Amino acid sequence: MNVSKLNPIGYDAKTEKGNTYKRSNLATSAFVLGTAALDTAICTGKKVPPIIKWFSFADIFGDYVKPLKNNINPKWKLPINALGIAVDLFFAKWVGRGLDNYINKKRIEKADSTNA
């Protein structure tokens, strides 16, 4: 296992042609950490703008599902909200990885074109 791949910002990598470029992990790290911070704020009851709550599954039984809030068994609220946080983190990683792949593709093209 290459430990440098765990760097949250990026690391040096080689293209298929053997050229060196700086591989990015920054978008994935930023999206996952930002989502984790927002989900923590939502779950601890801090004041969060409603637009953020609309795009977060962290508190499924929050303001927008009030009819279900009183009808569900209390012991199921924590696991369901934990599942919501997991969904948020999955989508954050997916979006971040997509941005990083786009950035890396452009960097590979640039590295291969300058050293051709």
Secondary structure, DSSP 8 states (H G I E B T S, - for coil): --GGGG-SSEEEEE-TTS-EEEEE-HHHHHHHHHHHHHHHHHHTT----HHHHHT--TTTTSGGGHHHHTTS-HHHHHHHHHHHHHHHHHHHHHHHHHHHHHHHHHHHHHHHHHT-
